[in-house]
Amino acid sequence: MKKVVKPYGAQNQSKKEEVATMFNNISSRYDFLNHFLSLGIDKFWRRKAVKQLKKINPDKILDIATGTGDFALALLKLKPKEIVGVDISEGMLSVGNLKMKRKKVDNIIKLLVGDSESLPFDDNSFDAITVAFGVRNFENLQKGLQEMRRVLKPDGKVVILEFSKPKKFPIKQLFAFYSGCVIPFFGRLISKDKRAYSYLPESVEQFPEGQDFHNQMDFAEFVDISSIRLSGGISSIYMGHKKM
């Protein structure tokens, strides 16, 4: 059994508690660091993920681990009637809510405190569910996936964007150096949190990517499971439906 990777490794705190603390600590610098350290390619990944929902034309979307709401904003392209974002970090949500008001979209996008493993919504509430770079932070991955399925409407679709590990030379070697050395160095320097950006590559390394994640989705009873690898395998989009 793999050891649970936590941001700070404290004995008296759960992974969930540490993840919330970490994101609270870096919330004011998160947006800048996110785009800076990804060299802006994260915007392309989000657009690609949003396109996977175009055919179902969802009216009501849930964005889990919404953070400061970047994915929620990208989802506006689908012209839904309502987008609800949930996150366990109040610091990230505070930044996100200010962003929604500034962009004058707070009438469509609502950001709420919420636990991915115990979502505060009724069964069959959403046409689509999205998660961007959040599932690897779940304390109980299977419970989180089952909660997604519960609140998804029959025939609804889930789209999950997450980091993965490149397999081919030279991207594999370049990504290992960049994520293991460059990201932690600049992350510590700018965020002032010594562990946040070291935790990132550690959590990516542990995450059950590819077929292993397909198996997790299958166990949670999603159907029509598929995935797309992006940028040489640096990230992946996973998709599934809830059976009618």
Number of C-alpha atoms within 10 A of each C-alpha: 3 5 6 11 19 23 24 17 13 10 7 8 12 13 21 19 15 18 22 18 19 21 22 19 18 20 23 16 16 20 17 12 19 15 13 15 17 13 10 11 13 16 16 12 18 19 14 15 25 20 13 15 21 13 8 13 12 21 14 17 27 26 25 30 27 29 30 28 27 16 23 29 18 14 24 17 12 17 14 16 13 18 25 19 27 24 23 23 26 21 20 27 26 17 18 24 19 13 17 21 12 10 10 11 14 17 11 18 25 19 27 19 17 19 18 25 17 12 17 14 13 10 15 16 16 26 22 26 26 26 23 24 18 18 21 20 21 18 19 14 20 16 15 20 22 20 20 29 26 19 22 25 20 17 16 23 28 27 23 20 26 21 24 22 21 20 13 10 10 10 16 15 12 12 20 15 12 15 19 17 15 15 20 21 15 15 25 15 12 14 19 13 16 16 17 22 25 21 19 22 22 15 17 20 16 14 20 16 20 18 11 11 16 20 15 17 24 15 13 20 16 22 17 12 17 15 17 14 18 17 12 17 18 16 20 23 23 23 24 22 22 22 14 7
